[in-house]
Amino acid sequence: MGKKEKIAILLDKLFVVKFLFYITKAYYGKHIRVVNYHSTPPFEAANFEAQLKFFQANYSSVSYKELEEFYKTGKWTKTKPGLIFSFDDGFRDNVDVAVPLLEKYGFKGWFFIPVGMIDLSSEEQKEFVGKNENRYHVEYKDGRYLMSWDEIKGLYNNHVVGCHTWSHHRMNINDTDEILTKEITLSKQLMENKLQKQISIFCWAGGEEHTYTNAAAKKIKESGYKFSFITNTFPVKSGQSPLQINRTNIESRNSLALVRFQLSLLMDIFYIPKRKRVSKLLTLE
């Protein structure tokens, strides 16, 4: 258990976190919030389901068309605020664990795939999952640790999918145009060829401030993406750029106290300086 979670649990026992969460919902009114997950291993399924029960009581699901409509009108018409569940990296356990539970509670998942990783060998997939922020949790006997293209096609029919670079590359100021083209443009083309569908969503890998660059932002726009997701916690509000949609990180292992804490106005305020710097960097003339 991390330091932030310990603090959140303590404050939750004092009813501070719950108070902050409900104040936040009232402050923003009708809005959309985006949360991002990674691996959802089977042994965290019960905790993830507890989170879903909480979300169902406080939020409504958001489809791709509903996000489009929100950006067109600036209005969210459902009674409860919208919540986009996004999942990074294409982990197989998202299909095995997260999808059935999302559908049980009436939510659509938004799955962001590092497209060049899907066809890796078993050992390469295992290495990617293991090294990717220590999220290797389950041993699969058939040696497949990421989603298959057939599974991704199935997700497209009922949920939402987008590109999460070609190789889970964290952008940096030293990226050449060749690298940016592969990670941003060719990843889109590969996914469109595999799914025979138009892909209009991109999600940046990493989230550290140095992983956002103006050159990559230009390439994303040039490549024809309509929406782009970053990670500097804040709700989706009318007037914001659709190429700078902020997300709040939550994991399936997190306590409800930490979930509420992450979604509170306090964290939105904490991220103000970083959001301003990143937004300035990614804003195109």
N, C-alpha and C positions, 0 to 999 in steps of 0.2 A: 504494500500500500504506500503510495507516494505522499509527500508532504502536503500537496494541495488537497488530496482526498481526505487526509486526517483533519485538516482545517475545515473542509466542507462538512464533514460528519459532525465535528464539534459545534459549528455554527448552526447546523441543522437541528441538533438537539436543543439548541436555544431558540429555535423557530426563526432565526435570522435568515437562513437560506430560503425557506418557504416564503417568508415575507418579501424578500428581494425578488423572488421568481414571480410572484403574483403582481407586485408593483411593476415589474418589467412588462408583463403582458398588458396591464392596464395602460402603461405609458405609451407603448407602441400601437395599441389598438389593433386594427385589422392589418395584418402584415404576414410575411412569409419568412420563416427561419430555415436555414440549411444546416444540417449536421453531417459530419463525415466519420465513417467507421472504416476499419480495415478488416482483419481476420475476425470471423465469428465461430470459434471452435465449439464442438458439441458440449464440452464441459462448462461452457459459459451460456448455454442455451436458456437455462432457467432464469438467469440474471437478465439476459437480453429480453426475454418475454416480460419480465417485471418492468423493464424500461418501456416496452411497447404498451403495456397497460396504462402506464403513466402518460405516455404520449397520446394515446387514444382519448384519454379523458381531457386533454388540454389542447390538442391540435387536430387539424384535418389533413388528409393526404393531398398531394399536389401532383398533377399530371403535367406532361410537357405542354399540352395545349393551355392548361390553366396558367402556367408560368408565362407563356406567350401573351395570353390575354391580360395578365397583370401588368406586363410591360407596356401593352398598348393602351390600357385604360387607367393604370395607376390605382386600380381598385381591387380589393379582395372581398368577394361577396359572401363567402361562407361565414357561418356564425363564429366558428373557432379559427384562430390563426392557422396559416398553412405551415406544414413541415415537410421539407424534402429530406429523405433519407439517402445520403450518398455513400457509396462503398468504393474505396480505392483498391487498385492493384490486382483485381481479378482472382481473388482467392477462391478455391473450390468450395471451401466451407461456407461461403456466402450463398451458393446454390443449395447446398445440403441443409444448412441451418437457418440462415437469415430469410431466404425467400418464403418458405412455408409459414414462418411466423409473421412476416410482413403481411402476407395474404390473409392469414387468420384474423389479423387486426385491422384489415382494410387499408393498408398503406402500399403505395408503389415505391419500389427501390430504384435508385439512380446509380448505375454501375459504371465506373470509369476504369477502362481496361488499358494496360500497357501492351499494345497489340502485338509487338514483336516478341513478347515473352511466351505467348500461347503455344507456339509450335516448338518450343525448346524441348530438349531431351528430359527424361525424368530426373537425372542428376542435376542438370542445369536449373530445372524448376525448383528442385529441393534446395539448391544453393541459394537461389533468389529469395525464396520464402524464408529460409533460415537467416539470411544476412539482412533482410529488409526489416530493420529495426527489431530484430529478435522476435519475429511473429511466427516462427515455425512451431506448431503445436501438435499436429496430428500426423501419424505415419500412415500413408495410404499404400495398401498392398500392391495396387496396380501402378504405383509410381507416378500418378498424376496429381499435382498439387495446385494447379491453376485450372480455371474453367476451360472447357473445350469450346470450339467454335459452335458446335451444335447447341451447347448450353447457352452460349451468348445469344444465338439466334432465338432460342426460346424466351430468353429474358426480353429481347426486343419486342416480342409480341405482346407481353403483358406489363412490362416495366419500361425503363428508359436506360439507354446505354450511350456512352461517349468515349472519346479517346483520352488516355492518360499517358500520353507520349508513346514512343515506340519501345524504348528500353528502360522506362522508369527513370529517365534522365532528369536530373535537377539542372535547370538552366543556370548559366553563369555568364559573366561578361566576356569570357574568352571563347564562347561558342562561335564557330564559323557559320556561314550561311548554309554550308553543306550539312552541318549537324542540325541546325534549326529546321531545315527542309525535311530531313528524315524524321525527326522527332515530332514535328507538328503537321507538316503537309502530307508526307508519305504514310504516316500512321493513319490519317483520315482516309486516304485512298485505299489502304489495305483493308481497313474495317468495312468500308463501303463495298469493296469487291467481295469480301467474305460474306457479308450479310445481304448484299444486293439491296441496300437501303441507304438513304442519304444520312450522313452523320453531321450534326451541327453543334455538338457539344465538345469542348475541350476542358480538361482539368490539369492544372499545373501539378508537378510532382514536388514533394518536399514541403515547402511552406515557410522555410527560413527566409529572412528578408533578402539575403544575397542570391536567392534562387529566382528572383523576379528581375527581368531585364526588359528594357524598352524594345530591343531588337526582337525578342521573342514575342512581345505583345503585337508588334507590327506583323510578324509572320502569322500569328493566329488570325488576325483580321484579314490579311491577304489570302489566307487559305479558305476563307468562307465560313468560318465558325460563327454561329449566331450567339451562343452563350459560352462563357468561360468562367470556371470556378477557381477561386483562390482561397486562402485560409487565414483570415484575420477577423475573427468573430464579430458579426454584426448582422442584423436582419436585412432582408431584401426590402428596399424601400423605393417608392416611386421616384423617378428621376435619376436613379443610380445607373451606371453603365452596365449593360448586360454582359460585357466582357470583363467585369470585375465583381463577380458575385461572391460575397464572403461566406465562409462556412465556419462552424464551431466544431472542434474535435471532441468526439465522444467515442468510447470503446465499449464493447459488449460486457466487459468485466467491471465497468464503473458502477459505483453505488448510486442510488437515486439522489442522495445528497449531493454528490459531485455533478450529476446530470443537471440538477436544478441550479447549482452554483455556476456551471459553465454557461448556462442560458440566461444568467442574470445580467442586469444592467451594469453591475460592478465589473464584470469581465469585458463588456462592450466598452466601458470607459477606459479600462486598463489598456485596451488595444488601440485607442485613438491615435497615439503618436505613430505607431507602426502603420496603421491603415492610411494615414495621411501621406507618409513617405512612399509607401508602395503605390498608392493611387496616383501620386504625382509622377512616379517613375513609369507607370503603365499607361498614363493618359497620352493619347496620340493627337498630334496637331492636325 
